[in-house]
């Protein structure tokens, strides 16, 4: 029963969270009370209460005495929360939002590549990067999923950095990359990311050359930013 309750809680939080992000609940109007939500979705008050707590923790809503539950402005949303990011990208994967995400990647991934090069003697983590790169090669031949392989490559580098904070970002990065890479590839007019460009990153990491690894990673991201900026300028 506990698992069932948790599943119902998450399902309700997911449904309400997506609806909030899509603008179905306006900030200038009262959000339904827990009792109203319980009746509307025909679920217990305890499940509703937990779902409201989840959405409050994610920054989407706030509950105040005598004011009830209110939808918070987007600036309060926890964009590092994988659910919030997924709902936002699914609802409106705007170019400005993708630009902000790519700028964040620019601040993290070149450094992660440099750190990975410093730990290039870690065969397990290097094998994971190599395996992802091999998947990208197969994807070029139609033998693997190009997007999944690309995401695996970038996340393997985060893990190889041996930085716990970078590693903790992997779920967030995975969610955002799924939309970001698909959109930038579309802007480039290609289906797959460049295997050769990603291999340069891997080769530099494997050689223990942190500066070169960071430079090649930065080049990948600069290209994505340039594409987004160019598309924004045409609007």
N, C-alpha and C positions, 0 to 999 in steps of 0.2 A: 504493500500500500504506500510505503514511503516513496519508493521509486516512482509509482504512479503519480503521487502528489507533486514530486519534483518535475516530472515530465509535463504535467498540466501547468505548473507554475511557469516553466520555461516557454511552453507554447503560447500562454497568454501574454507573457512579457514580450515574446517575439512578435506576436500579432499587434499588440499595442505600440511597441517600439517602432515597427515599420510604418504603422499608420501615423504616428507622431511626425516621423521624419518626412513622410509624404505630404504633410500639411493637412491631414484630415481632422486634426484637433488644433484649433487656433489658439494662439497665445493670449488673445484678449477675451477668451471665453472660458468659463469654468470647465475643468476636466471632470468626467463622471466620478462620483464618489465610489468608495469601495463597495458599498451596498448596491449601487446602481450597476457597477461592473459585474458583481456577483450574479445579479438577476439577469443581466443582458446575456452573459455567457453561460448561465446555468451551472455555475461552479461554486464551491464553498468560499466563505469569507476568508478562511485561512489561506487558501491558494491565491485569492485575489490580493490579500495583504502582502504576501511574499513577492508577487509579481510587481506590485507597486514599489516595494522596497528595492527590487532589482533595477527598475527604471530610474528610481531616485539615485541609486548608487552610480548609474551611468550618466547622470546629469541631465536626463531628458525632462524630468518633472521634479517638482518640489511641493511639499505639503506643509502648510503653515496654519496655526490656530486661527479660527474664524475666517480664514481665506480659502480653505479647502485645498484641493490639488490643482496645481497650475503647470502648464507646459512652459518649459524654460526656453529662452532664445538659443539659437544654434551655437553661440559663443560659449555657452555653459556645457555643451555636450562633451563627453569624454571621447575624443576622436581616437585615442589609443585603445579604446575598447573595441575588440574585433567585431562584436555585434553591431555597435553603433556605426562603425566604419562601413560594414557590409550593407546595413540598411541605407546609409547615406549614398553609397556608390550605386546601389541597385536603383534607388529612387531618382537620383540626379547626378550622374557621373560627369559633372561639368568640367570644362577645360581649366578654369581657375582652381578648382579643387585638385585636379590631377597635377597641376603645376606646383601647388603647395606640397603635395605628397612627394613629387620628384625632388623638390628642394630639400625636403627632409632626408630623402635617400642620399642626396649629394653630401649632406653633412655626416652621414653614417657609413655608407658602403665603401667609399675609397679607404677610409681608415680601417674598416673591417678587413679589406683585402690586404692592406699593409700589415696588419697584425697577423693575419693568416700566414703571410710569408715568413714572419718571425717564428712561427710554429710549424714550418713546413716539414719538420721531421716527424710530425704526428701522422703516421701512415693511415690510421683509421679515418681521420677527418679529411686527409688529402684524397683518399680513395672515394669518399662520398662526393667531393667536388668533381673528381674524374668521372665518376659514374653518371653524374648529372650532365656533364659535358658530352659523354658518349650518347646519352639519351637525346641531346640536342642534335647530334650528328644523325642519329636514326630518324629523328623527326624530319630532317631534311629529305629523307628518302621515303617519308610517309609511314614509317614503322613505329612511331611513338607520338605521344601528344606533345606538340611543340610548346604550348603554354605551360603545361605541367613541368616539362623538362627545364624550361627557362626559370621558373619559380624555384625548382629544386636546386638549381645552380646557385642562385643568389642566397638562398637560405643556408646552403651548405657552407658558403663562405662566412656567413654570420656565425655559424657554429664553430668554424675553424679559427675564428678570431680569438677564441678562449676568453672572450669578454662576456660575463654573465648578463650584463645589461643589453648588449647587442643580441645575445641569444634569446633573451626574453621577448624581444621584439619580433621574433620569427612569425608568430601567428598573425600579428598585425600586418607584417610585411606580406605574408602570403595572401591575405584577404585583399589588400590594396593592389598588389601586383597583378592579380587576376584581371582586374579592370584596367589598370594603368598600362600594362604591356599590350593588352589587346587593343587599346585605343591608340597607343603610339605606333604599333605595327600598322594599324589601319591608316594612320596619318602618313606613314612612310610608303603605304601601298604594297606592303609585303605581308605574307602570312606568318613567317617565322623570324625569330631574332637571328642575327648573324652569328653563325657558329665560329667563324674565323676570329671575330672581334672578342668573343667570350674565351676562345682558346688562348688569346694573348694574355688575358687576365690570369688564366690558370697557369700558363707557362711561367709567368713572372712570379706567381706565388710559389710554384714548385721549385723555382730557382732560388727562392729566398730573397728575392729582390722586392722589398716592400715599396720603394719609391715608384718602380715601374708598374707594379700591381695596382697601386693607388691611381696612377696616371691613366692606365688603360680603363679602369673602372669609371673614373671620372669622365673619360671620353664617351663612354656608353651613355652616361646620364646627361652630359651636355647635349648630345645629339637629341635625346628625348625632349629636353627642355627647349631646344631650338625649334623643334617641330611644333610643340605646344604654343610657343610664343608666336610663331609664324601663323598658325591657325587662328590665334586670338586676334592678331593684327588684321586679319582678313574679315573679321566680323564687324 
